[in-house]
Amino acid sequence: MNLLQYVLLAFLVLLTLFNLYALTFGRKKKKQAVAKFKQTLAELENKTFKEMKKRQLFFSEKHGYINDLNEGILLTFDHEKKKVGITLKDAFYLFNFADVLGCTAKHDTLDSGKWTNIIVELETKEQVITLLFGSRSWKPNSSLAKFILDDSKEFSNLVNTYCREGQASEILETKEKS
């Protein structure tokens, strides 16, 4: 064999070893990330359950999110009592569907074209709650950036959908009583 064939063979062996290494540690990192996600959401669910018992609520629907800082956000709905709960590591928010004025997902675009500061702003009659979904700068074509932005939009859409439906049903009930 000539020298070029030896170099090519060595390159292919190194490439194969690198792929095996990446595959092995990639799976391990993925399993660790899934475990961390489940642990974070379990802690938020426990906190939510305590609040639920204290306030005599039953959250019939829950949605978990995690931001790029590995902090969880748990969105819960009590459809019977028309309440929304948002649980964070250090805070719990509870309000009526009718108190929600609007919820929007936003992000900033840097001069380089990257997205940063992916947030959800939830406006109620009493306050504006800002939830951070993405703090780092992300390329718009990055799959993780799209995932984070999609999560923020899903959160916003769920809140807007349920709260508007809740307000609409309250208006109908009021009209039927009159």
N, C-alpha and C positions, 0 to 999 in steps of 0.2 A: 504494500500500500504506500502511496506517496504521502507526503507531509500534509497536504490539504485534507486528505481523508482522515488522518489522525486528528487534526484540529477540529474538523467537523464532528467526529465521533466524540471527542472530549466535550465539545460544546453541547451536544445532544445529551450526554450523560449528566452534565451539570444542570441543564435545563430540566431534565427528568427529576433530579434530586430536589431542585428548587420547587417544582410543582408538588412533589410529595410532601415536602416541608410545609408549603402553604396550605395544602389540603388538610393536613393533620392539625395544624395550629388554627386554621380558619374555622374548622368545625368546633374546636375547643372554645375559641373566642365566641362563636355564635351561641353555643350552649350556655356559656357564662352570661352573655347578654340577655338571653331568654330568662335565665334564672333570676338575674337582677331585676328585670322588668316585672316578673311575677312577684318577687319579694316586695318591690316598691308598691305595686298595686294592692297586694295583700295588706300592707301597713295602712294604706289609705282606706281600704274597705273596712278594716277594724275601727279606724277613727270614725268613719261614716256610720258604722253600725252603732257605736256608742252615742253619737249625736241623734241617730234615728230613735233609739230607745228613750233617750232623755226627752225628746220632743214628740214622742208617740206618732212617728211617721213610718211609712213603709215605702221604700224606694223600689218601685217595680222594674225600673230600667236603669242600667248603669253602663257607662262608656269610659274606658281608661285610655289615657294618653301619656306619653313621656316626651319631655323636651330634650334638646341636645346637651343639657347639663345633667341628665339622668334624674331629673325631678319629675315626679308624677303629678297628673291632674286627673281627678275622678269626677265625672259629670254624672249626676243621678237625678231621676225624675220620680216624683210621687204623683201619678196621674189622678188618683182619687181625690187627694187634697190640693191638687194643682200647685205643687211646689217643686222648685229646682234647687238642688244642692250641688255645690262645687267644693271639693275637698283638695287641699294642698298640704304639703308637708307641715306648714306652720299656720294654716288658716282654714276656716270652714265658713262658707257663705250659704245662706238659705234665704230664699225669697219666693214670693208668689209668682205664678205665670203672669198675672196682670201687672206686676211691678216692672216687668222687663220692657224697656222702650226699644231696644235694638241690640244686635250683636253682630260685629263685623270682624273679619280677618284682614289683617294688614301686614305689609312688609315694606322695608326701605330698600331702594336700589342704589348701590354705590356707583361712583364714576366708572369703576372697572366693569360694571354690569352685574356684579355679584349681589345676591339677596342677603339681607341681614335684618335683625330685629323683627322676626316673624312673631306677631302678637295677635291676640284676640281681645277686643275691647267690648265688654258687656256693660251696657248702660241700663241702670235701673232708675226708678224714681228718686232714690236716695243717694246713689253713688255710681261711680264708674269703676269697674273692676278690670284691670289689665292683666292678662295671663300671657306669660312668655312661653312660646313654643320653640323659637330658634334664636339664639344669641350670636352665633358665629356668622362669618360671611360664607355664603355657599354659591357655587356656580349654578345658574338656573337650570342647566341640563343635568345636574347631579341627581341621581335617583334618591338620595337621602334628602336633598332640598325639596324635591317634589313631594316626597312622603310627608315631611314636616308641614309643608304648605297645605297639602291635602287634608292632613289631620286638623289643622287650624280651621280650614273651610268646613270640614265635617262638623266640628264642634259648633261653629257659628250657625250652620244650617239647622242642626238639631235644636238648638236653643230657640232660634227664630221660628221654626216650624211648630214646635210644641207650645211655645208661649202664645203665638198668634192663634193657634187652634183653641187653646185654653181661653183666650180672650174672646174669641168668636163664640164659643159655646156659652160663656157667661153672658154675653150680649143677647144670644137667643133665649137663654133661660129668663133673663130679665124681661124681654119682650113678651114671652109666653105668659109670665105672671101678671103682666099689665092688662 
